[in-house]
Amino acid sequence: MKLTTLFLVILHLFGTDFVVETPKDADRETLVAECQRIKENFQLCDWAYLLLTGKLAEQCFGGPGNDATQLQFELLRQSGYQVRCAHDGSRLCLLVASAETLYGQSYYEMDGVKYYLVDKSLCDRPLLFDLHDRPEGKPFTMEMHPPKLDVALSEPRVIAPQRYPQLKVAVQPNKNLIDYYDAMPRCAHWEQYRDASLSEETKSVLYPMFRKAFKGKTEQETVRMLLDFVQTGFAYRDDQRQFGHERPLYPDETLFYPYSDCDDRAILFACLVKELTGLETVFINDNEHLRIGVCFNESIETNSQIINGKSFVVFDPTGNKLQTSNCKLQTAN
């Protein structure tokens, strides 16, 4: 099947122009290759690729509809993703398999796989599936790193920790990156938020300042300075009051939004410790309150906890003291 309407399409997403350029009458394989080139060049995650192909399909057919849904379905299948189509009697809908359980998203479970509805307006409609269809391919994952988007700096925000004034800093996260994260689903795999890291723009401001302040410090002193930065530099508010629903934040988001909760601070603290010290960190869930265990190379003169055969000191990035008791391991790196 040939495409006869596409020659040059500019897709505007997350404040950035993505140019899809193919010969007129390009076949599906050529179009898929072009989309994958964009995904690789801009370092887009799976869920951003879903948005990209959806936007492209709508451009090809002049807006949303069954033809656009069918095209997006074909693009994703040929890109190697595990997807399904269903219909409600008149409208086609797309469902995608996810490697993680997502917050606040409707799904159907078939053959032990959770397929999430892309069009949320259909979540209350009865859908018909082809049960003989056994889609292969890879599920969508939440694994990501900051993409290569155009930079639109936000208003400066001053972070002023109480105990270490030398760590006072003004940050300006990329608003396009914040919009990118805002379009992503959320899950409870905290290590994926930590490993997403900070954008290069943010690192270029924070990391030289941190490294200068940490010069000559021990591992313990460095970690305690980072702890104070996260504990006292941010105002607390839970997700329900700030967003109206559960929403763990990526490190850049914690620097952007006016408030953060225990999950957000634990993620940011673990990210900073991992990248600035190289020390191993684990996430610890203690009665729905998230803390971070740090495995020091130095000898520690305090109670520690053995996790997976290693000794970890447990810090509370939300509170103001060391916590080492009654902690349950949730995830570990």
Protein Blocks (a to p, Z undefined) as FASTA:
>chain_A
ZZfkbfbdcddeehiacdddddehiafklmmmmmmmmmmmnopafklmmmmmmmmmmmmn
opacjklmmmmmmmmmmnopacddddehjaccdddddfbdcehiacddeehiacddfblm
lmmpccdddfkbccedjdddfbdcddddddddddddddddfklmmlgccddddfklmmmm
mmpccdfbfklmmmnopafklmmmmmmmmmmmmgopafklmmmmmmmmmmmmpccddfkl
mnopacdddfklmmmpmbdcfklmmmmmmmmmmmmnopacddddeehiacdddddfbdcd
bddddeehiacddddfkbmcdcfehiacfbdZZ
